[in-house]
Amino acid sequence: MKEHTLIEQYLFVEEHRFFFHNIEPTIIGRIYKVIKGANAQYTWELSHYCRLEHEMSNYHPSAPFGETLEETRHKLMKYVARFEDAVDWTASE
């Protein structure tokens, strides 16, 4: 067995920048094509995650994946819409 076997590989597809009144800094979302790794075709990530008033902590989606670019983009945008009602946000780790 090789000492350093490749486990995951992603290809950057697109980046979105979101600007909200009274939220600093800019929220950045990225979509990647999965080359090797998860069973899905695409995945997304955000620079920050947010918490709504009724939630105990910032919500990090457990499955930020999609089978198509359009589906993945839709899921990213749906999460980003949460920032309009967010009471807290933190940088992703």
N, C-alpha and C positions, 0 to 999 in steps of 0.2 A: 504494500500500500504506500502511496505517495505521502510524504510528510505534510504537505500543504495542499490538500485537495480543494479545488474550487467548489464552493457551496452555493453561492448566489452570484448572479450577474444581472445588471440592469442597464438599459439604454435610455438616456434622458430624451424625453419627447417634447415637453413644453413647460413653460413657467408662466404663472399668473401672479400679478401683484395687485393687492387689494388695499385701498385707502379708505379708512372710516373716520368720520368726524369724532373727535375725542378719544381715539385709540392710537397710541404710538407704541411700537413702530409699525411700519408697513407689514402687512401679513403676506407671506410669500407661499404659494402653493406650487408644487412640482408633480408632474406625471412622468412615470417611467414605464417602458416596455420591459416585461420580465423576460430575460434571455434564459436564465437558469435559476431555479429556486421554487417559488410558490407555484401552485397549479394554475393560477389565474394568468391572463395575458398582460394585464396592466396593474400598476399600483400607484398610489398617490401619497404625498406627505405635505405637511404644513410646517411653517416656521414657528407657529404658535397655536396653542389649543385653548379653548375657552370653557367657561362655566356659566350656565344660566342660573337664575335666582333659586330655583327649586332643587338644584343639584348640589351635592356635598363637595365635589371637586371637579376639576377640569375633565371634560369627557374626551378620551382618546379612543377613536374607533378601533375595534378589535379586528376588523377585516376591511382595510382600505384597498380593496381590489375590485377589478372589473374585467369582464371578458372582452369588451371592446373599448376603444378610446372614448367613444361617446358616453358609454355607461360610466366609465371611470371619471370623466370630466363632470358628469351630472352629480355623482356622489361627492366629489370635491366641492362643487358649487353649493350643494345642499348643506354641507357642513359649514362652509364659509358664511352662509346666510345667518347662522347662529350668532355671529359676532354683532349683528344688529341689536340683539337683546342681551348680550353678554354683560355680566357683572364683574367678571374677572378673566384674565388671560395670562398665560405664561409661555415662555419659549419652550419649544420641544427639546427633548433631551437627546 
